[in-house]
């Protein structure tokens, strides 16, 4: 099989167009963005709308190992023989475990441990009706049932029927687990196009006869493995499908039945995604993109902002399609975890575009939680402390690598038991690397302590778990000391400084430190779930430890802070830089100290997506298996739990407050962000195209394909003609031009950064991808160049 790297595949825009209301241009672009997450992998897509006749293809004739998708042709052949009265659904089939290899006619034995259905292995020597074998072959993907059926009907007959149906590329040579045949390359193979033809005929009742097709579709609808095509579709959408998975190969193929009676055929093939869960997620996302384009606006389609109560259509991306789903997610999560009340919100385009709430802020008085309820947000306060420190740093009043003892003399000489331990710096305190021991939940109970009690603790000597600068270890004490430094340097109490220099400028007018100052009907009370009921927890007064977790705020107020943090991206000129400059906000969001690698993390509870976590400045930084960066922070105190999380590259964030002790809201926020990206079809922000990139693109394109005058053009760096040779370049580019035909258009430049990017040369029969990198010289020149076929054909 020819290797089809996705790096070329994603750019195969063979003049797509909008046909019969389906935006195939947009569909192709969105699918390309999803599949580009696995550049080493190969993919194929075949789609046909049975209502309009519109088709859509990517690498539809590329050959893939068929895995269990070959069971559909076997099913069709069995029903063909039944319709011809050569076979009966009631025919008893002897169950045995040994089969003949097509490689050398030797026998091999199927092993139940490598089969998704194992019950039949205990029935060896008995007979089961053919109808049951066919059902298990499809619904449970039973390898044993498959081999028994193939042994009865003959692989040669399957092949003949496929050719009669017009499927000229699919190969069904043998049963499953024939390792000797596998080693000799004698494998069942398929193409997306051929599988599409089979399901097309099944859907139209023409694969055999109408009754047989209806019976086969009923079996296919009962298939247990619906993670791919059906994985992210609405519950009222039915799928009749057959999937397939072996190491590094993940496929799905079938018919999608919409509630309004329309239906379409979809085939998704992949090779080279080694993690099964990741492969299913990619294919499910592609399936959802196609569904959204087929359904379009209107009943059953993506919900528009005006149709979602409470949704504000702002300047950012339209997230309204995700709102009904995330409402269900948050509400189910709150109910499952016995939250008395919960408020959640979505931020995009510089504002809170949606917020909702469930339950009570005050259980005894039956006051409903809402966007105006004031919740204690605990450690979400820590990033405000960071903002204050960076404000003072940017004003030249302190340095991050200053010893903390410059501002707290009582710390002088305190750096742990080892003689080689350095002094604690402000940066150590910001990144939880001061060597202090993890102090949850001790620190949570210190909130009311006075400054004098804090300093007495320091004077008595702090116990260290590590030397400073070595490891991450979460320290509430460390951020409390930062709050003390803010007070010492600014001359104002910490809380007053934050209120005057952060909260008020951001418009956070309903944010407090002392709970007794909050209007009684707005204050959220905190609870524990004990013995099947909510038990109210006493509120803690404000004190010296407020810098680590004392803030009380509303969803409306905190959304302003979240939007302000999002607005730090991308780097740009002009605009409002008040409160704290964008570069300093981006700095506080950067990873500094490694925290954790969660190799078993899952968004949906079954597909693993490892995440790595690091600590920034008062903010957690996380990157998942899909390459998505999330920053934010959790908060937890007796009676409360909260989380805020943003995706800087997507321009969206979510916030969740709950009034239950240590409510774990980070997990639901991560799941919601993953869902928002999928349902709202968000794409990562592209870097702006700089003037020099656009200039070099124009100059480079003018030299192709013959490179005439290239050496004299002055656009190439000094290294270029030592690393590349004009005769070889001319030959390479000429061959590509011969493949794609006349170039009809030079595509737009796509920037990866200010000095690197790519563009397409769009030809009559395909596209060519051109990539180049510029030098760091004052007048940047081309130092590196790559060109390749982008069509994947």
VENBELPE-V809411 format. One record per pair of residues at least 12 apart in sequence whose ideal C-beta (glycine too) atoms are under 8 Angstrom apart, sorted by the first residue. I is the first residue (numbers start at 1). J is the second residue. If there is no record, write none. Layout:
I,J / I,J
//
This chain:
1,62 / 1,63 / 1,64 / 1,189 / 2,62 / 2,63 / 3,42 / 4,42 / 4,43 / 4,44 / 4,59 / 4,62 / 4,792 / 5,39 / 5,40 / 5,42 / 6,35 / 6,36 / 6,38 / 6,39 / 6,40 / 6,41 / 6,42 / 6,43 / 7,39 / 7,769 / 7,788 / 8,769 / 8,788 / 8,789 / 8,790 / 8,791 / 8,792 / 9,32 / 9,35 / 9,42 / 9,43 / 9,58 / 9,59 / 9,792 / 10,32 / 10,33 / 10,35 / 10,36 / 11,32 / 11,760 / 11,767 / 11,769 / 11,790 / 11,791 / 12,58 / 12,59 / 12,766 / 12,767 / 12,790 / 12,791 / 12,792 / 12,793 / 13,25 / 13,28 / 13,29 / 13,760 / 13,762 / 13,767 / 14,766 / 14,767 / 14,791 / 15,762 / 16,28 / 16,56 / 19,52 / 19,54 / 20,49 / 20,52 / 20,53 / 20,54 / 21,52 / 21,296 / 22,49 / 22,52 / 22,54 / 22,56 / 22,293 / 22,294 / 22,296 / 23,293 / 24,54 / 24,56 / 24,293 / 26,293 / 27,56 / 27,289 / 27,290 / 27,293 / 28,56 / 28,58 / 30,289 / 30,681 / 30,683 / 31,45 / 31,58 / 31,286 / 31,289 / 31,290 / 33,683 / 33,684 / 34,282 / 34,285 / 34,286 / 34,289 / 35,282 / 35,286 / 37,282 / 37,626 / 37,627 / 38,270 / 38,272 / 38,273 / 38,278 / 38,282 / 40,272 / 41,270 / 41,271 / 41,272 / 41,273 / 42,59 / 42,62 / 42,64 / 42,270 / 42,271 / 42,272 / 43,58 / 43,59 / 43,268 / 43,269 / 43,270 / 43,271 / 44,58 / 44,59 / 44,60 / 44,62 / 44,64 / 44,191 / 44,192 / 44,267 / 44,268 / 44,269 / 44,270 / 45,57 / 45,58 / 45,59 / 45,60 / 45,192 / 45,266 / 45,267 / 45,268 / 45,269 / 45,286 / 46,60 / 46,192 / 46,193 / 46,195 / 46,196 / 46,265 / 46,266 / 46,267 / 47,196 / 47,264 / 47,265 / 47,266 / 47,267 / 47,290 / 48,196 / 48,200 / 48,264 / 48,265 / 49,262 / 49,264 / 49,294 / 50,200 / 50,203 / 50,204 / 50,262 / 50,263 / 50,264 / 50,265 / 51,262 / 51,263 / 51,264 / 56,290 / 57,192 / 57,193 / 58,192 / 58,792 / 59,192 / 59,792 / 59,793 / 60,191 / 60,192 / 60,193 / 60,196 / 61,169 / 61,191 / 61,192 / 61,193 / 62,191 / 62,192 / 62,269 / 62,792 / 63,169 / 63,189 / 63,190 / 63,191 / 64,189 / 64,190 / 64,191 / 64,192 / 64,249 / 64,251 / 64,269 / 64,271 / 65,187 / 65,188 / 65,189 / 65,246 / 65,249 / 65,271 / 66,170 / 66,171 / 66,172 / 66,187 / 66,188 / 66,189 / 66,190 / 66,244 / 66,251 / 67,244 / 67,245 / 67,246 / 67,249 / 67,250 / 67,251 / 68,141 / 68,146 / 68,176 / 68,242 / 68,243 / 68,244 / 68,245 / 68,251 / 69,190 / 69,195 / 69,242 / 69,243 / 69,244 / 69,251 / 69,252 / 69,253 / 70,170 / 70,172 / 70,188 / 70,190 / 70,244 / 71,137 / 71,138 / 71,141 / 71,146 / 71,242 / 71,244 / 72,138 / 72,195 / 72,198 / 72,199 / 72,220 / 72,242 / 72,253 / 73,158 / 73,161 / 73,162 / 73,167 / 73,170 / 73,172 / 73,198 / 74,137 / 74,146 / 74,149 / 74,150 / 74,153 / 74,158 / 74,172 / 75,134 / 75,137 / 75,138 / 75,216 / 75,219 / 75,220 / 75,242 / 76,158 / 76,161 / 76,165 / 76,198 / 76,202 / 76,207 / 76,208 / 76,216 / 77,153 / 77,157 / 77,158 / 77,161 / 78,130 / 78,134 / 78,149 / 78,153 / 79,207 / 79,208 / 79,212 / 79,215 / 79,216 / 80,161 / 80,208 / 80,212 / 81,153 / 81,157 / 82,212 / 83,208 / 83,209 / 83,212 / 87,130 / 87,152 / 87,153 / 88,130 / 89,129 / 89,130 / 89,131 / 89,134 / 90,129 / 90,130 / 90,131 / 91,129 / 91,130 / 91,152 / 92,127 / 92,128 / 92,129 / 92,130 / 93,127 / 93,128 / 93,129 / 93,130 / 93,133 / 93,148 / 93,149 / 93,152 / 94,125 / 94,126 / 94,127 / 95,120 / 95,123 / 95,124 / 95,125 / 95,126 / 95,127 / 95,128 / 95,144 / 95,148 / 96,124 / 96,125 / 96,148 / 97,109 / 97,110 / 97,121 / 97,124 / 97,144 / 98,110 / 99,147 / 99,151 / 99,175 / 99,178 / 101,174 / 101,178 / 101,179 / 101,180 / 101,181 / 102,155 / 102,173 / 102,174 / 102,178 / 102,181 / 102,186 / 103,178 / 103,180 / 103,181 / 103,183 / 103,184 / 103,186 / 104,180 / 106,180 / 108,177 / 108,178 / 108,179 / 108,180 / 110,143 / 110,144 / 110,147 / 110,176 / 110,177 / 111,177 / 112,144 / 114,143 / 114,177 / 115,142 / 115,143 / 115,144 / 116,140 / 116,141 / 116,142 / 116,143 / 116,225 / 117,136 / 117,140 / 117,141 / 117,142 / 117,143 / 117,144 / 117,145 / 120,136 / 120,142 / 120,144 / 120,145 / 121,144 / 130,149 / 130,152 / 133,145 / 133,148 / 133,149 / 134,149 / 134,219 / 135,219 / 135,222 / 137,149 / 138,219 / 138,220 / 138,222 / 138,223 / 138,242 / 139,219 / 139,222 / 139,223 / 139,224 / 140,224 / 141,223 / 141,224 / 141,225 / 141,242 / 141,243 / 141,244 / 143,175 / 143,176 / 143,177 / 146,175 / 146,176 / 147,175 / 147,176 / 147,177 / 150,172 / 150,174 / 150,175 / 151,175 / 155,172 / 155,173 / 155,174 / 155,175 / 158,172 / 159,171 / 159,172 / 159,173 / 162,194 / 162,198 / 165,197 / 165,198 / 165,201 / 165,207 / 166,197 / 167,194 / 167,195 / 167,197 / 167,198 / 168,194 / 169,189 / 169,190 / 169,191 / 169,193 / 169,194 / 170,189 / 170,190 / 170,191 / 170,194 / 170,195 / 170,198 / 171,187 / 171,188 / 171,189 / 171,190 / 172,188 / 173,186 / 173,187 / 173,188 / 174,186 / 174,187 / 174,188 / 190,251 / 190,269 / 191,269 / 192,253 / 192,267 / 192,268 / 192,269 / 193,267 / 195,253 / 195,267 / 195,269 / 196,253 / 196,265 / 196,266 / 196,267 / 199,253 / 199,254 / 199,255 / 199,265 / 199,267 / 200,265 / 201,213 / 202,216 / 202,217 / 202,220 / 202,240 / 202,255 / 203,217 / 203,255 / 203,263 / 203,265 / 217,240 / 217,255 / 218,240 / 220,240 / 220,241 / 220,242 / 220,254 / 220,255 / 221,238 / 221,239 / 221,240 / 223,240 / 223,241 / 223,242 / 223,243 / 223,254 / 225,243 / 225,245 / 226,239 / 226,241 / 226,243 / 227,243 / 227,280 / 227,284 / 227,606 / 227,607 / 228,241 / 228,243 / 228,250 / 228,251 / 228,252 / 228,268 / 228,279 / 228,280 / 228,283 / 228,284 / 228,287 / 229,241 / 229,243 / 229,252 / 229,253 / 229,254 / 229,256 / 229,266 / 229,268 / 229,283 / 229,284 / 229,287 / 230,284 / 230,287 / 231,280 / 231,281 / 231,283 / 231,284 / 231,287 / 232,284 / 232,285 / 232,287 / 232,288 / 232,678 / 232,679 / 233,256 / 233,287 / 233,288 / 233,291 / 234,300 / 236,259 / 237,256 / 237,257 / 237,258 / 237,259 / 237,291 / 238,256 / 238,257 / 239,254 / 239,255 / 239,256 / 239,257 / 240,254 / 240,255 / 240,257 / 241,253 / 241,254 / 241,255 / 242,254 / 245,276 / 245,279 / 247,274 / 248,271 / 248,272 / 248,273 / 248,274 / 249,270 / 249,271 / 250,270 / 250,273 / 250,276 / 250,279 / 250,280 / 250,283 / 251,267 / 251,268 / 251,269 / 251,270 / 252,266 / 252,267 / 252,268 / 252,283 / 252,287 / 253,266 / 253,267 / 253,268 / 254,266 / 254,267 / 256,287 / 256,291 / 258,294 / 258,295 / 258,300 / 259,300 / 260,299 / 260,300 / 262,294 / 264,290 / 264,294 / 266,287 / 266,290 / 268,283 / 268,286 / 268,287 / 270,282 / 270,283 / 275,608 / 275,625 / 276,607 / 277,602 / 277,606 / 277,607 / 277,608 / 277,609 / 278,607 / 278,608 / 278,609 / 278,625 / 278,626 / 280,607 / 281,603 / 281,607 / 281,609 / 281,626 / 285,678 / 288,678 / 288,679 / 289,681 / 292,321 / 292,681 / 302,320 / 302,321 / 302,679 / 303,320 / 303,321 / 303,323 / 303,324 / 304,318 / 304,320 / 304,321 / 305,318 / 305,320 / 307,320 / 308,320 / 308,323 / 308,324 / 308,354 / 310,354 / 310,355 / 310,356 / 311,323 / 311,353 / 311,354 / 312,351 / 312,352 / 312,353 / 312,354 / 313,353 / 314,348 / 314,349 / 314,350 / 314,351 / 314,353 / 315,349 / 315,350 / 316,348 / 316,349 / 316,350 / 316,351 / 316,353 / 316,651 / 316,652 / 317,348 / 317,349 / 317,650 / 317,651 / 317,652 / 317,680 / 317,682 / 318,680 / 319,346 / 319,348 / 319,353 / 319,354 / 319,652 / 319,676 / 319,680 / 319,682 / 320,680 / 321,679 / 321,680 / 321,681 / 322,675 / 322,676 / 322,678 / 322,679 / 322,680 / 323,346 / 323,354 / 325,675 / 325,679 / 326,344 / 326,346 / 326,672 / 326,675 / 326,676 / 327,356 / 329,668 / 329,671 / 329,672 / 329,675 / 330,342 / 330,344 / 330,356 / 330,358 / 330,656 / 330,668 / 330,672 / 331,358 / 333,668 / 334,358 / 334,359 / 334,658 / 335,358 / 337,660 / 337,663 / 337,664 / 338,529 / 338,534 / 338,660 / 339,358 / 339,359 / 339,658 / 339,659 / 339,660 / 339,663 / 340,359 / 340,360 / 340,363 / 340,527 / 340,534 / 340,659 / 340,660 / 341,357 / 341,358 / 341,359 / 341,360 / 341,361 / 341,363 / 341,368 / 341,369 / 341,373 / 341,524 / 341,658 / 341,659 / 342,357 / 342,358 / 342,359 / 342,369 / 342,656 / 342,657 / 342,658 / 342,659 / 342,663 / 342,665 / 343,355 / 343,356 / 343,357 / 343,369 / 343,370 / 343,371 / 343,373 / 343,375 / 343,555 / 343,656 / 343,657 / 343,658 / 344,356 / 344,357 / 344,555 / 344,654 / 344,655 / 344,656 / 344,657 / 344,672 / 345,371 / 345,555 / 345,559 / 345,654 / 345,655 / 345,656 / 346,652 / 346,653 / 346,654 / 346,672 / 346,676 / 347,559 / 347,562 / 347,563 / 347,566 / 347,646 / 347,652 / 347,653 / 347,654 / 347,655 / 348,651 / 348,652 / 348,653 / 349,651 / 350,563 / 350,566 / 350,567 / 351,559 / 351,563 / 352,371 / 352,555 / 352,556 / 352,559 / 352,560 / 352,563 / 355,371 / 355,555 / 355,556 / 355,559 / 357,369 / 357,370 / 357,371 / 357,373 / 361,373 / 361,375 / 361,522 / 361,523 / 361,524 / 361,525 / 361,659 / 362,523 / 362,524 / 362,525 / 363,525 / 363,527 / 363,534 / 363,536 / 364,525 / 364,536 / 367,521 / 369,524 / 369,659 / 371,554 / 371,555 / 371,556 / 372,510 / 372,522 / 372,554 / 372,555 / 372,556 / 373,522 / 373,523 / 373,524 / 373,554 / 373,555 / 373,657 / 374,510 / 374,511 / 374,512 / 374,518 / 374,519 / 374,522 / 374,523 / 374,524 / 374,552 / 374,553 / 374,554 / 375,524 / 375,552 / 375,553 / 375,554 / 375,640 / 375,642 / 375,657 / 375,658 / 375,659 / 376,515 / 376,524 / 376,526 / 376,539 / 376,550 / 376,551 / 376,552 / 376,635 / 376,637 / 376,639 / 376,640 / 377,549 / 377,551 / 377,552 / 377,553 / 377,558 / 377,635 / 377,640 / 377,642 / 377,657 / 378,444 / 378,549 / 378,635 / 378,636 / 378,637 / 378,640 / 378,641 / 378,642 / 379,476 / 379,548 / 379,549 / 379,633 / 379,634 / 379,635 / 379,636 / 380,549 / 380,551 / 380,558 / 380,633 / 380,634 / 380,635 / 380,642 / 380,643 / 380,644 / 381,546 / 381,547 / 381,548 / 381,549 / 381,550 / 381,551 / 381,635 / 382,479 / 382,547 / 382,548 / 382,549 / 382,618 / 382,619 / 382,633 / 383,565 / 383,588 / 383,617 / 383,618 / 383,619 / 383,633 / 384,498 / 384,502 / 384,551 / 384,561 / 384,618 / 385,479 / 385,482 / 385,483 / 385,486 / 385,494 / 385,498 / 385,547 / 385,548 / 385,618 / 386,430 / 386,482 / 386,588 / 386,617 / 386,618 / 386,619 / 387,498 / 387,502 / 387,579 / 387,580 / 387,588 / 388,486 / 388,490 / 388,494 / 388,497 / 388,498 / 388,501 / 388,502 / 389,426 / 389,430 / 389,482 / 389,485 / 389,486 / 389,617 / 390,580 / 390,584 / 390,587 / 390,588 / 390,617 / 391,501 / 391,502 / 391,579 / 391,580 / 392,486 / 392,489 / 392,490 / 393,584 / 394,580 / 394,581 / 394,584 / 397,489 / 397,490 / 398,426 / 398,485 / 398,489 / 399,426 / 400,425 / 400,426 / 400,427 / 400,430 / 401,425 / 401,426 / 401,427 / 402,425 / 402,426 / 403,423 / 403,424 / 403,425 / 404,423 / 404,424 / 404,425 / 404,426 / 404,428 / 404,429 / 404,434 / 404,481 / 404,485 / 405,423 / 405,424 / 407,484 / 407,485 / 407,488 / 407,489 / 408,455 / 408,458 / 408,481 / 408,484 / 408,485 / 408,488 / 410,455 / 410,458 / 410,459 / 411,423 / 411,424 / 411,458 / 411,462 / 411,481 / 414,458 / 414,461 / 414,462 / 414,464 / 415,435 / 415,464 / 415,467 / 415,468 / 416,435 / 416,464 / 416,466 / 416,467 / 416,468 / 417,464 / 418,467 / 420,467 / 421,435 / 421,464 / 421,467 / 421,468 / 422,467 / 422,468 / 422,469 / 423,468 / 424,468 / 425,468 / 425,469 / 426,482 / 426,485 / 427,592 / 428,468 / 428,469 / 428,478 / 429,475 / 429,478 / 429,479 / 429,481 / 429,482 / 430,482 / 430,592 / 430,617 / 430,618 / 431,472 / 431,592 / 431,593 / 431,615 / 431,616 / 431,617 / 432,472 / 432,473 / 432,474 / 432,475 / 432,478 / 432,593 / 432,615 / 433,468 / 433,469 / 433,470 / 433,471 / 433,472 / 433,473 / 433,592 / 433,593 / 434,468 / 434,475 / 434,478 / 435,464 / 435,465 / 435,466 / 435,467 / 435,468 / 435,469 / 435,470 / 435,473 / 436,462 / 436,464 / 436,465 / 436,473 / 436,475 / 436,477 / 436,478 / 437,463 / 437,464 / 437,465 / 437,473 / 437,475 / 438,465 / 438,473 / 438,474 / 438,475 / 439,474 / 439,475 / 439,476 / 439,477 / 440,474 / 440,476 / 440,636 / 441,638 / 442,476 / 443,475 / 443,476 / 443,477 / 443,480 / 443,545 / 443,548 / 443,549 / 444,476 / 444,549 / 444,636 / 444,637 / 444,638 / 445,540 / 445,638 / 446,476 / 446,480 / 446,543 / 446,544 / 446,545 / 447,540 / 447,541 / 447,542 / 447,543 / 447,545 / 447,546 / 447,549 / 447,550 / 447,637 / 448,540 / 448,541 / 448,542 / 448,543 / 448,545 / 449,543 / 449,544 / 449,545 / 450,543 / 450,544 / 451,484 / 451,487 / 451,544 / 453,544 / 454,480 / 454,481 / 454,484 / 454,544 / 454,545 / 455,484 / 457,477 / 458,481 / 462,477 / 471,593 / 472,593 / 472,594 / 472,595 / 472,614 / 472,615 / 476,545 / 476,548 / 476,549 / 477,548 / 479,547 / 479,548 / 479,618 / 480,544 / 480,545 / 480,547 / 480,548 / 482,547 / 483,544 / 483,545 / 483,546 / 483,547 / 483,548 / 484,544 / 484,547 / 486,498 / 486,547 / 494,546 / 494,547 / 495,513 / 495,542 / 495,546 / 495,550 / 499,511 / 499,513 / 501,579 / 502,579 / 503,557 / 505,578 / 505,579 / 506,560 / 506,561 / 506,564 / 506,579 / 507,557 / 507,560 / 508,553 / 508,557 / 508,558 / 508,560 / 508,561 / 509,557 / 510,522 / 510,553 / 510,554 / 510,556 / 510,557 / 511,551 / 511,552 / 511,553 / 511,554 / 511,557 / 511,558 / 512,551 / 512,552 / 512,553 / 513,542 / 513,546 / 513,550 / 513,551 / 513,552 / 514,541 / 514,542 / 515,539 / 515,540 / 515,541 / 515,542 / 515,552 / 516,541 / 518,552 / 522,554 / 523,552 / 524,640 / 524,657 / 524,659 / 525,537 / 525,539 / 525,639 / 525,659 / 526,539 / 526,637 / 526,638 / 526,639 / 526,640 / 526,659 / 526,660 / 526,661 / 527,639 / 527,659 / 527,660 / 527,661 / 528,638 / 528,639 / 528,660 / 528,661 / 529,660 / 534,660 / 536,639 / 537,638 / 537,639 / 537,661 / 538,638 / 539,639 / 540,637 / 540,638 / 549,635 / 549,637 / 555,655 / 555,657 / 558,644 / 558,655 / 559,655 / 562,644 / 562,646 / 562,653 / 562,655 / 563,653 / 564,579 / 564,585 / 565,585 / 565,589 / 565,631 / 565,646 / 565,653 / 566,646 / 566,648 / 566,651 / 566,652 / 566,653 / 567,582 / 568,582 / 568,583 / 568,585 / 568,586 / 568,589 / 568,648 / 569,582 / 569,586 / 569,648 / 569,649 / 569,651 / 569,685 / 570,685 / 570,687 / 570,688 / 571,583 / 571,586 / 572,688 / 587,617 / 588,616 / 588,617 / 588,618 / 588,619 / 589,616 / 589,619 / 589,621 / 589,631 / 589,648 / 590,616 / 590,621 / 591,614 / 591,615 / 591,616 / 591,621 / 592,614 / 592,615 / 592,616 / 592,617 / 593,614 / 593,615 / 594,612 / 594,614 / 595,613 / 595,614 / 595,615 / 595,620 / 596,612 / 596,613 / 597,610 / 597,611 / 597,612 / 597,613 / 598,610 / 598,611 / 598,612 / 598,613 / 601,624 / 603,670 / 603,671 / 603,674 / 604,671 / 608,625 / 609,624 / 609,625 / 609,626 / 610,624 / 610,625 / 611,623 / 611,624 / 611,625 / 616,631 / 618,633 / 619,631 / 619,632 / 619,633 / 620,632 / 620,633 / 620,634 / 628,647 / 628,649 / 628,650 / 628,677 / 629,647 / 629,648 / 629,649 / 630,645 / 630,646 / 630,647 / 630,670 / 630,673 / 631,645 / 631,646 / 631,648 / 632,644 / 632,645 / 632,646 / 632,653 / 632,669 / 634,664 / 634,665 / 634,666 / 636,661 / 636,662 / 636,663 / 637,661 / 637,662 / 638,661 / 639,659 / 639,660 / 639,661 / 640,657 / 640,658 / 640,659 / 640,660 / 640,661 / 640,663 / 641,658 / 641,660 / 641,661 / 641,662 / 641,663 / 641,664 / 641,665 / 642,655 / 642,656 / 642,657 / 642,658 / 642,663 / 642,665 / 643,655 / 643,656 / 643,665 / 643,666 / 643,669 / 644,656 / 644,669 / 645,666 / 645,669 / 645,670 / 645,673 / 647,673 / 647,677 / 649,684 / 649,685 / 650,677 / 650,682 / 650,683 / 650,684 / 650,685 / 651,685 / 652,673 / 652,676 / 652,677 / 652,682 / 653,673 / 654,669 / 654,672 / 654,673 / 654,676 / 655,669 / 656,668 / 656,669 / 686,750 / 686,751 / 687,751 / 687,752 / 687,753 / 687,754 / 687,757 / 688,751 / 689,748 / 689,749 / 689,750 / 689,751 / 689,757 / 690,751 / 690,754 / 690,755 / 692,754 / 692,755 / 692,774 / 692,779 / 692,780 / 693,749 / 693,751 / 693,754 / 693,755 / 693,756 / 693,757 / 693,774 / 694,749 / 696,715 / 696,772 / 696,774 / 696,780 / 696,781 / 696,782 / 697,746 / 697,749 / 697,757 / 697,759 / 697,772 / 699,713 / 699,715 / 700,715 / 700,770 / 700,772 / 700,782 / 700,785 / 701,746 / 701,759 / 701,761 / 701,770 / 704,733 / 704,737 / 704,761 / 704,770 / 705,730 / 705,733 / 705,734 / 705,736 / 705,737 / 706,730 / 706,734 / 707,726 / 707,729 / 707,730 / 707,733 / 710,726 / 710,729 / 711,726 / 714,781 / 715,781 / 715,782 / 716,781 / 716,782 / 716,783 / 717,775 / 717,777 / 717,781 / 717,782 / 717,783 / 719,783 / 720,781 / 720,782 / 720,783 / 720,785 / 723,784 / 724,785 / 729,785 / 732,787 / 733,787 / 736,768 / 736,787 / 736,788 / 736,789 / 737,763 / 737,768 / 739,763 / 739,765 / 739,766 / 739,789 / 740,761 / 740,763 / 740,764 / 740,765 / 740,766 / 740,767 / 740,768 / 740,789 / 740,791 / 741,763 / 741,764 / 741,765 / 741,766 / 742,763 / 742,764 / 743,761 / 743,762 / 743,763 / 743,768 / 744,762 / 744,763 / 744,764 / 745,761 / 745,762 / 746,759 / 746,760 / 746,761 / 746,762 / 747,759 / 747,760 / 747,761 / 747,762 / 747,767 / 755,773 / 755,774 / 755,775 / 755,776 / 755,780 / 756,771 / 756,772 / 756,773 / 756,774 / 757,771 / 757,772 / 758,770 / 758,771 / 758,772 / 760,790 / 765,791 / 765,793 / 766,789 / 766,790 / 766,791 / 766,793 / 767,789 / 767,790 / 767,791 / 768,787 / 768,788 / 768,789 / 768,790 / 769,787 / 769,788 / 769,789 / 769,790 / 770,785 / 770,786 / 770,787 / 771,785 / 771,786 / 771,787 / 772,784 / 772,785 / 772,786
//
